[in-house]
Amino acid sequence: MKTVSIIFIASLLLLAGCNTVKGVGQDVQKAGSVLENAAKK
């Protein structure tokens, strides 16, 4: 499960293709939410 989460987060960051610092911050925040939800399960 841990590996799947890491792959999923990496995919999100790569596919987002953000060009600004604000976009990176949003991607990191989304990735954090995914990790938090996975940890709760």
Backbone atoms as SQL, in Angstrom:
CREATE TABLE atoms (id INTEGER PRIMARY KEY, chain TEXT, resi INTEGER, resn TEXT, atom TEXT, x REAL, y REAL, z REAL);
INSERT INTO atoms VALUES
  (1, 'A', 1, 'MET', 'N', 0.835, -1.205, 0.000),
  (2, 'A', 1, 'MET', 'CA', 0.000, 0.000, 0.000),
  (3, 'A', 1, 'MET', 'C', 0.866, 1.250, 0.000),
  (4, 'A', 2, 'LYS', 'N', 1.958, 1.196, 0.754),
  (5, 'A', 2, 'LYS', 'CA', 2.852, 2.341, 0.848),
  (6, 'A', 2, 'LYS', 'C', 3.463, 2.668, -0.519),
  (7, 'A', 3, 'THR', 'N', 3.892, 1.640, -1.237),
  (8, 'A', 3, 'THR', 'CA', 4.491, 1.840, -2.555),
  (9, 'A', 3, 'THR', 'C', 3.475, 2.431, -3.526),
  (10, 'A', 4, 'VAL', 'N', 2.259, 1.949, -3.466),
  (11, 'A', 4, 'VAL', 'CA', 1.205, 2.461, -4.347),
  (12, 'A', 4, 'VAL', 'C', 0.969, 3.939, -4.077),
  (13, 'A', 5, 'SER', 'N', 0.953, 4.320, -2.813),
  (14, 'A', 5, 'SER', 'CA', 0.752, 5.721, -2.461),
  (15, 'A', 5, 'SER', 'C', 1.875, 6.598, -2.990),
  (16, 'A', 6, 'ILE', 'N', 3.093, 6.130, -2.861),
  (17, 'A', 6, 'ILE', 'CA', 4.252, 6.899, -3.342),
  (18, 'A', 6, 'ILE', 'C', 4.190, 7.063, -4.855),
  (19, 'A', 7, 'ILE', 'N', 3.864, 5.993, -5.562),
  (20, 'A', 7, 'ILE', 'CA', 3.746, 6.070, -7.017),
  (21, 'A', 7, 'ILE', 'C', 2.632, 7.024, -7.415),
  (22, 'A', 8, 'PHE', 'N', 1.514, 6.962, -6.714),
  (23, 'A', 8, 'PHE', 'CA', 0.378, 7.835, -7.001),
  (24, 'A', 8, 'PHE', 'C', 0.748, 9.300, -6.811),
  (25, 'A', 9, 'ILE', 'N', 1.430, 9.607, -5.729),
  (26, 'A', 9, 'ILE', 'CA', 1.839, 10.984, -5.444),
  (27, 'A', 9, 'ILE', 'C', 2.835, 11.469, -6.490),
  (28, 'A', 10, 'ALA', 'N', 3.790, 10.636, -6.848),
  (29, 'A', 10, 'ALA', 'CA', 4.767, 11.019, -7.866),
  (30, 'A', 10, 'ALA', 'C', 4.060, 11.298, -9.191),
  (31, 'A', 11, 'SER', 'N', 3.082, 10.487, -9.527),
  (32, 'A', 11, 'SER', 'CA', 2.322, 10.690, -10.759),
  (33, 'A', 11, 'SER', 'C', 1.568, 12.015, -10.734),
  (34, 'A', 12, 'LEU', 'N', 0.969, 12.316, -9.596),
  (35, 'A', 12, 'LEU', 'CA', 0.239, 13.583, -9.473),
  (36, 'A', 12, 'LEU', 'C', 1.172, 14.769, -9.723),
  (37, 'A', 13, 'LEU', 'N', 2.339, 14.715, -9.113),
  (38, 'A', 13, 'LEU', 'CA', 3.283, 15.817, -9.256),
  (39, 'A', 13, 'LEU', 'C', 3.778, 15.944, -10.693),
  (40, 'A', 14, 'LEU', 'N', 4.034, 14.825, -11.345),
  (41, 'A', 14, 'LEU', 'CA', 4.513, 14.870, -12.720),
  (42, 'A', 14, 'LEU', 'C', 3.428, 15.317, -13.694),
  (43, 'A', 15, 'LEU', 'N', 2.216, 14.835, -13.483),
  (44, 'A', 15, 'LEU', 'CA', 1.131, 15.158, -14.407),
  (45, 'A', 15, 'LEU', 'C', 0.608, 16.580, -14.227),
  (46, 'A', 16, 'ALA', 'N', 0.785, 17.124, -13.059),
  (47, 'A', 16, 'ALA', 'CA', 0.278, 18.470, -12.801),
  (48, 'A', 16, 'ALA', 'C', 0.983, 19.500, -13.672),
  (49, 'A', 17, 'GLY', 'N', 2.284, 19.327, -13.863),
  (50, 'A', 17, 'GLY', 'CA', 3.032, 20.215, -14.738),
  (51, 'A', 17, 'GLY', 'C', 2.927, 21.679, -14.346),
  (52, 'A', 18, 'CYS', 'N', 2.942, 21.951, -13.080),
  (53, 'A', 18, 'CYS', 'CA', 2.796, 23.330, -12.629),
  (54, 'A', 18, 'CYS', 'C', 4.051, 24.128, -12.952),
  (55, 'A', 19, 'ASN', 'N', 3.877, 25.391, -13.281),
  (56, 'A', 19, 'ASN', 'CA', 4.989, 26.243, -13.691),
  (57, 'A', 19, 'ASN', 'C', 5.309, 27.326, -12.662),
  (58, 'A', 20, 'THR', 'N', 4.581, 27.367, -11.585),
  (59, 'A', 20, 'THR', 'CA', 4.803, 28.428, -10.608),
  (60, 'A', 20, 'THR', 'C', 5.015, 27.840, -9.218),
  (61, 'A', 21, 'VAL', 'N', 5.566, 28.624, -8.346),
  (62, 'A', 21, 'VAL', 'CA', 5.769, 28.206, -6.958),
  (63, 'A', 21, 'VAL', 'C', 4.425, 27.938, -6.301),
  (64, 'A', 22, 'LYS', 'N', 3.440, 28.748, -6.620),
  (65, 'A', 22, 'LYS', 'CA', 2.101, 28.546, -6.066),
  (66, 'A', 22, 'LYS', 'C', 1.551, 27.192, -6.492),
  (67, 'A', 23, 'GLY', 'N', 1.750, 26.839, -7.740),
  (68, 'A', 23, 'GLY', 'CA', 1.290, 25.555, -8.246),
  (69, 'A', 23, 'GLY', 'C', 1.980, 24.395, -7.548),
  (70, 'A', 24, 'VAL', 'N', 3.277, 24.535, -7.309),
  (71, 'A', 24, 'VAL', 'CA', 4.019, 23.496, -6.597),
  (72, 'A', 24, 'VAL', 'C', 3.460, 23.335, -5.191),
  (73, 'A', 25, 'GLY', 'N', 3.190, 24.442, -4.533),
  (74, 'A', 25, 'GLY', 'CA', 2.622, 24.392, -3.190),
  (75, 'A', 25, 'GLY', 'C', 1.291, 23.667, -3.169),
  (76, 'A', 26, 'GLN', 'N', 0.469, 23.919, -4.155),
  (77, 'A', 26, 'GLN', 'CA', -0.831, 23.253, -4.232),
  (78, 'A', 26, 'GLN', 'C', -0.659, 21.756, -4.462),
  (79, 'A', 27, 'ASP', 'N', 0.299, 21.389, -5.320),
  (80, 'A', 27, 'ASP', 'CA', 0.550, 19.970, -5.584),
  (81, 'A', 27, 'ASP', 'C', 1.038, 19.264, -4.330),
  (82, 'A', 28, 'VAL', 'N', 1.928, 19.908, -3.598),
  (83, 'A', 28, 'VAL', 'CA', 2.444, 19.314, -2.368),
  (84, 'A', 28, 'VAL', 'C', 1.321, 19.165, -1.348),
  (85, 'A', 29, 'GLN', 'N', 0.450, 20.146, -1.287),
  (86, 'A', 29, 'GLN', 'CA', -0.677, 20.088, -0.363),
  (87, 'A', 29, 'GLN', 'C', -1.606, 18.915, -0.721),
  (88, 'A', 30, 'LYS', 'N', -1.882, 18.746, -2.006),
  (89, 'A', 30, 'LYS', 'CA', -2.729, 17.640, -2.448),
  (90, 'A', 30, 'LYS', 'C', -2.070, 16.303, -2.114),
  (91, 'A', 31, 'ALA', 'N', -0.770, 16.215, -2.348),
  (92, 'A', 31, 'ALA', 'CA', -0.049, 14.981, -2.049),
  (93, 'A', 31, 'ALA', 'C', -0.110, 14.685, -0.554),
  (94, 'A', 32, 'GLY', 'N', 0.014, 15.718, 0.266),
  (95, 'A', 32, 'GLY', 'CA', -0.092, 15.546, 1.707),
  (96, 'A', 32, 'GLY', 'C', -1.459, 15.038, 2.121),
  (97, 'A', 33, 'SER', 'N', -2.474, 15.535, 1.463),
  (98, 'A', 33, 'SER', 'CA', -3.839, 15.075, 1.767),
  (99, 'A', 33, 'SER', 'C', -4.013, 13.605, 1.420),
  (100, 'A', 34, 'VAL', 'N', -3.421, 13.196, 0.294),
  (101, 'A', 34, 'VAL', 'CA', -3.508, 11.791, -0.103),
  (102, 'A', 34, 'VAL', 'C', -2.815, 10.909, 0.923),
  (103, 'A', 35, 'LEU', 'N', -1.637, 11.335, 1.369),
  (104, 'A', 35, 'LEU', 'CA', -0.908, 10.562, 2.366),
  (105, 'A', 35, 'LEU', 'C', -1.684, 10.485, 3.671),
  (106, 'A', 36, 'GLU', 'N', -2.262, 11.604, 4.058),
  (107, 'A', 36, 'GLU', 'CA', -3.030, 11.643, 5.311),
  (108, 'A', 36, 'GLU', 'C', -4.224, 10.705, 5.231),
  (109, 'A', 37, 'ASN', 'N', -4.923, 10.717, 4.115),
  (110, 'A', 37, 'ASN', 'CA', -6.073, 9.832, 3.947),
  (111, 'A', 37, 'ASN', 'C', -5.645, 8.377, 3.935),
  (112, 'A', 38, 'ALA', 'N', -4.515, 8.084, 3.310),
  (113, 'A', 38, 'ALA', 'CA', -4.022, 6.704, 3.271),
  (114, 'A', 38, 'ALA', 'C', -3.630, 6.242, 4.671),
  (115, 'A', 39, 'ALA', 'N', -3.079, 7.155, 5.464),
  (116, 'A', 39, 'ALA', 'CA', -2.658, 6.806, 6.823),
  (117, 'A', 39, 'ALA', 'C', -3.865, 6.532, 7.715),
  (118, 'A', 40, 'LYS', 'N', -4.981, 7.206, 7.462),
  (119, 'A', 40, 'LYS', 'CA', -6.187, 7.012, 8.268),
  (120, 'A', 40, 'LYS', 'C', -6.837, 5.669, 8.013),
  (121, 'A', 41, 'LYS', 'N', -6.616, 5.100, 6.833),
  (122, 'A', 41, 'LYS', 'CA', -7.220, 3.812, 6.463),
  (123, 'A', 41, 'LYS', 'C', -6.468, 2.730, 7.110);
